[in-house]
Amino acid sequence: MFIIVAMYDEVKYYLENNNFELIQNEPFKIFKHKNNFVAISGIGLVNATIATTLICENYLNDDQILINIGLAGSIEDNFDILDLVLIENSTFSFANATGFGYEKGQIPKEEKFFANFNNEFVKQKMNKIKFGNLASSDIFISDYNSAKENFLGFPIKIDLLDMEANAIAFTCYKFKKKLISLKIVSDILKVKIDNESQFKNILELGSKKIEMVLTDFENILNY
């Protein structure tokens, strides 16, 4: 199983409780335990793209699935904090070439959005999982009204926001690699609480939830 996350803190408990060893330090950290690998890409679209490119070129074969997991913010209050959400489709938050006939979120001459691999398999195997679409950008979006306005007219309904997932999806698509993206809800824009504070307060609990999810995934994929 090969996992990519943005921050060490998101997988701290999974790494430390399973005796992972650091096997690569630069240009980004990779940890290994038995047949499981965890890459820490760093935050943002560029870091995620670089890390995913190198993983696709050097580690993944055609049968393997890349697992992206991490924290994400919810726009509406239809999710609860710490909900596990399977991302069905993803796009970019601020790509806008509509003047040339493209959809919002679409890079010119590329796909309108990117679908995860084999969602039906995950839906059948995972318990207490919810589903949603996600948009990624290099901006930590914290204002509910701005988010609602920005995502009007997108080809898919946007439920969650992060800073890496669609860059990973875009890169996997280019390399014809399989991706499953799972997110833990860290903050809710519609709730009138400072979102940066929500995120910081939930990081520890989110890391513990991620450890449980990845342990389940090991059993599901039989790796």
URZI-V375471 format. One line per field, one symbol per residue. phi: phi as a letter, one per 40 degrees, with the letter a starting at -180 (. if undefined). burial: I if it has 24 or more other ideal C-beta (glycine too) atoms within 12 Angstrom, else O. Layout:
BEGIN
phi: ???
burial: ???
END
This chain:
BEGIN
phi: .bbbbcbddcbdcccccbfcbcbabbcacbbbafbbbbbbcgchccdcccccdccccbbcccccbcbbbicaccccbcbbdgccbcccaaaccbcabccbgcccgccdgbccabcccfccccdccccfbbbabbbbacbccbbccccdccccgccbccbbbabadccccdcccccfbcbbbbbbcbabccccbdcccdccccdcccccccdccccccdcccfc
burial: IIIIIIIIIIIIIIIOOOOIOOOOOOOIIIIOIOOIIIIIIIIIIIIIIIIIIIIIOOIIOOOIIIIIIIIIIIIOOOIOIIIIIIIIIIIIIIIOOOOOOOIIIIIOOOIIIIIIIOIOOIOOOIOOIIIIIIIIIIOIIIOIOOIOOIIOOIIIOIIIIIIIIIIIIIIIIOIOIIIIIIIIIIIIIOOOOOIOOIIOOIIOIIIOIIIIIIIIIIOIIOO
END
